[in-house]
Amino acid sequence: MSTRWLITGAEGFLGRHIVAAVRAADPGARIVRLVRTARGGRLGGDQILANLEEPGLWQQQVASLGSEFVVHAAGRTPPAPTEALYRGNVASVGHLLDAVRRSDRRTRLVLIGSAAELGPVPASCLPADESCPCRPRDAYGLSKWAATRLALDAQTRDRLDIVVARPFNPIGPGQPPHQVFGRFARRLLQCPVGEALIVGDVSARRDFVDVRDVARAVVALACSGRPGSIYHVGTGVSRSVGEGLAALLAVSGRHVTLVTTRNTPTDCGDDSRAAIGRIVADTGWQPEIAFEQSLRDLWTSLDTARGAA
């Protein structure tokens, strides 16, 4: 009998890659997507139309599916306003937990968190492991941390089976324009040869991990993660934004002049990188795709899409 997977946010940047990773790991799996809008204006057999921010009929549908695995990859990201962030990242988790409680089958729920939950991490605490205190400073980080706490409290109180995956900075094909490399790649596509491109401060360092590696980690955690645990998902190495922009510029073959502004403080600190010992020990997962390959594939995906338009 094939396993049943329910994936929210399956049309998003990470969600699409999670679907692919499930299919690669379990070719016979039945995958059902929770979507806000139906593809082509109509619902297929593998879709449930749902506004996760509001309770509704979809909760009964989720409960009746009896899925062995539920992956919650839907949510709101900046620059969404604060109210939308809390509706999309906290209320949605509450409504989904209600649906999982109603199911008559034991369900493993994997919640997708964010490194933004940590807030700035002192250099002496890097790489950050799962015991690192969370001190988020912005609305997004606060909303994701509230969602994590809500889920883990439900794990304890209701004896649900919940694991939290906390990716650091996913990059790669399909990266959206509100994220730094997605934004820069799109601007680079449109920039005339020889023009100056103002990119702001590029000194901040982050643990950039390929989105396909994150997707594989999510599947590994669904199958092998310990209930009630948080898992950091990254590479353990930080790279500067400037290194990524230089790599994109090189792979693009474009001749433009980069103009950087002076350093400005950020809410996430100057450096961030993950300690990944827990996920490696419990699942055997390891990051596989190099930083440069991620950016090369990001550029290729955008350039191909532009050529097909």
C-alpha positions in Angstrom: 0.0 0.0 0.0 1.4 3.4 -1.0 2.1 6.0 1.6 0.0 9.2 1.7 1.6 12.6 1.9 -0.2 16.0 2.4 1.9 19.0 1.5 0.8 22.6 2.1 2.5 25.3 0.0 3.3 22.7 -2.6 3.3 25.3 -5.4 5.9 27.5 -3.5 9.7 27.8 -3.8 10.4 25.0 -1.2 7.1 23.1 -1.6 7.7 22.3 -5.3 11.1 20.7 -4.4 9.6 18.8 -1.5 7.1 17.2 -3.9 9.9 16.2 -6.2 11.9 14.8 -3.2 9.0 12.7 -2.0 8.5 11.3 -5.5 12.2 10.5 -5.7 12.3 8.8 -2.3 8.9 7.0 -2.6 7.8 6.7 -6.3 4.5 5.1 -5.3 3.5 7.8 -2.8 0.1 9.5 -3.1 0.7 13.2 -2.8 -2.1 15.6 -2.1 -1.5 19.4 -2.2 -3.3 22.1 -0.2 -3.6 25.1 -2.6 -5.0 28.6 -2.4 -6.1 28.6 -6.0 -6.8 25.6 -8.3 -4.4 25.0 -11.2 -6.1 26.0 -14.5 -9.1 27.2 -12.6 -10.1 23.6 -11.6 -9.3 21.2 -8.9 -7.7 17.9 -9.7 -7.8 14.7 -7.6 -4.6 15.6 -5.9 -5.6 19.0 -4.7 -7.6 20.5 -1.8 -8.6 24.1 -2.1 -7.9 25.8 1.3 -7.3 29.1 2.9 -5.1 27.9 5.8 -5.6 31.1 7.6 -9.3 30.4 8.2 -10.9 27.2 9.5 -13.3 25.5 7.1 -14.3 22.4 5.3 -10.7 21.7 4.3 -10.0 20.6 7.9 -12.5 17.8 7.5 -11.0 16.8 4.2 -7.5 16.7 5.7 -8.7 14.6 8.6 -10.5 12.1 6.3 -7.4 11.6 4.1 -5.6 9.8 6.9 -2.2 10.8 5.6 0.9 9.2 7.2 2.9 12.4 6.5 1.9 16.0 6.5 4.4 18.7 5.5 3.5 22.3 6.3 5.5 24.4 3.9 2.9 27.1 3.4 3.3 30.5 5.0 3.9 34.2 4.6 7.2 35.9 4.2 8.5 39.5 4.1 7.5 42.0 2.8 4.0 40.9 4.0 2.6 43.1 6.7 2.8 42.0 10.4 -0.9 41.0 10.6 -0.5 38.9 7.5 2.6 37.2 8.8 0.8 36.1 12.0 -2.3 34.9 10.1 -0.2 33.0 7.6 2.4 31.6 10.0 0.7 31.1 13.3 -3.1 30.9 12.7 -2.5 28.5 9.8 -0.5 26.1 12.1 -3.3 26.2 14.7 -5.9 25.3 12.1 -3.7 22.5 10.6 -3.1 21.1 14.1 -6.9 20.9 14.6 -7.2 19.0 11.4 -4.4 16.5 12.4 -6.1 16.0 15.8 -9.3 14.9 14.0 -7.5 12.2 11.9 -8.1 8.6 12.9 -4.6 7.7 11.7 -1.2 8.4 13.4 0.2 11.3 11.3 3.8 12.6 11.3 3.7 16.4 10.9 6.8 18.2 9.6 6.6 21.9 10.3 8.9 24.2 8.2 10.5 26.8 10.5 13.1 29.4 9.8 16.5 30.5 11.0 14.9 33.9 11.5 13.5 32.4 14.7 17.0 32.7 16.2 17.5 36.4 15.6 21.1 37.6 15.9 23.4 34.9 17.2 26.7 35.9 18.9 29.8 34.9 17.1 30.8 32.8 20.1 27.7 30.6 19.6 28.3 29.8 15.9 27.6 27.5 14.4 24.2 27.6 16.0 22.8 24.3 17.3 19.2 23.6 18.3 19.8 24.6 21.9 20.6 28.2 20.9 18.1 30.6 22.5 15.6 32.2 20.1 15.6 36.0 20.3 13.9 37.0 17.0 13.7 40.8 16.4 11.4 41.1 13.4 7.8 40.2 12.9 8.7 37.3 10.5 11.0 35.7 13.0 8.6 36.2 15.8 5.7 34.6 13.8 7.8 31.6 12.9 9.0 31.1 16.5 5.4 31.4 17.7 4.4 28.7 15.2 7.2 26.4 16.4 6.2 26.8 20.0 2.5 26.2 19.1 3.4 23.0 17.3 5.7 21.7 20.0 3.2 22.5 22.8 0.6 20.4 20.8 3.2 17.6 20.5 3.4 17.5 24.3 -0.2 18.2 25.3 -2.0 16.2 22.6 0.7 13.5 22.0 0.9 14.4 18.4 3.9 13.4 16.2 5.6 16.6 15.2 9.1 17.5 13.9 10.3 21.0 13.1 12.7 21.5 10.3 14.5 24.9 10.6 16.2 25.7 7.3 18.7 28.5 7.2 18.8 30.3 3.9 17.5 28.2 1.0 18.8 29.2 -2.5 18.6 27.6 -6.0 16.2 27.2 -8.9 12.9 29.0 -8.5 14.2 31.4 -5.8 11.6 34.2 -5.5 12.4 37.9 -6.2 11.9 39.0 -2.6 15.0 37.0 -1.6 18.4 38.5 -2.3 19.8 36.2 -5.0 16.4 35.9 -6.7 16.1 39.6 -6.8 19.7 40.2 -8.0 19.4 37.6 -10.7 16.3 39.1 -12.1 17.8 42.6 -12.1 20.9 41.2 -13.8 18.7 39.8 -16.6 17.3 43.2 -17.3 20.4 45.3 -16.8 21.9 46.7 -20.0 25.6 45.9 -20.7 28.0 48.4 -19.0 25.3 49.8 -16.7 25.9 50.3 -13.0 23.9 48.0 -10.7 23.4 49.2 -7.1 23.2 46.2 -4.8 23.4 47.7 -1.3 25.5 46.1 1.5 26.8 42.7 0.6 29.0 42.0 3.6 26.5 39.9 5.6 27.3 36.2 5.8 24.7 33.5 5.8 24.4 29.7 5.7 23.1 29.3 2.2 21.8 25.8 1.5 20.4 24.5 -1.7 16.6 24.3 -1.7 16.8 20.7 -3.1 19.0 19.7 -0.2 16.4 21.2 2.2 13.6 19.3 0.5 15.6 16.0 0.9 16.1 16.9 4.6 12.4 17.4 5.1 11.6 14.0 3.6 14.4 12.4 5.8 12.9 14.1 8.9 9.4 12.9 8.0 10.8 9.3 8.0 13.4 9.4 10.7 13.2 12.5 12.8 12.6 12.2 16.5 9.1 13.4 17.6 9.2 16.8 19.4 12.6 17.8 18.0 13.8 20.8 16.1 16.4 20.2 13.4 18.7 22.8 11.9 19.1 22.4 8.1 22.1 24.1 6.5 25.6 23.5 5.4 27.6 24.6 8.5 29.4 27.1 6.4 28.6 30.8 5.8 29.2 32.7 2.6 28.9 36.5 2.1 26.1 37.9 0.0 28.9 39.5 -2.1 30.3 36.1 -2.9 27.0 35.0 -4.2 26.5 38.0 -6.3 30.0 37.6 -7.8 29.2 34.0 -8.6 25.9 35.0 -10.3 27.7 37.7 -12.2 30.3 35.2 -13.4 27.7 32.5 -14.5 25.6 35.2 -16.3 28.4 36.4 -18.5 27.0 39.9 -18.1 29.3 42.9 -18.0 27.9 45.3 -15.4 29.5 47.4 -12.7 28.4 46.6 -9.2 28.0 49.6 -6.8 27.7 48.7 -3.1 26.5 51.0 -0.4 28.0 51.3 3.0 27.3 48.7 5.7 24.0 48.9 7.4 22.9 47.0 10.5 20.6 44.0 10.1 18.2 42.2 12.4 19.9 38.9 11.8 23.4 39.8 12.7 26.6 39.8 10.6 27.0 36.1 10.4 24.7 33.0 10.7 25.5 29.4 10.2 24.0 26.1 11.3 25.3 23.2 13.4 23.8 20.2 11.6 25.1 17.4 13.8 21.6 16.5 15.0 20.0 15.9 11.6 23.1 14.1 10.3 23.1 11.7 13.4 19.4 11.0 13.3 18.7 10.7 9.6 22.0 10.4 7.8 21.1 13.4 5.6 24.0 15.6 4.3 24.0 18.7 2.1 25.2 17.7 -1.4 24.8 20.6 -3.8 27.6 23.2 -3.9 26.9 26.9 -3.4 28.1 27.8 -6.9 25.9 25.1 -8.4 22.9 26.4 -6.6 23.5 29.9 -8.1 24.2 28.4 -11.5 20.9 26.5 -11.5 19.1 29.6 -10.2 20.4 31.6 -13.2 19.6 28.8 -15.7 16.1 28.5 -14.4 15.4 32.2 -14.9 17.2 32.5 -18.2 15.3 29.5 -19.5 12.0 30.8 -18.3 12.6 34.2 -20.0 13.5 32.4 -23.3 10.3 30.4 -23.1 8.1 33.5 -22.4 
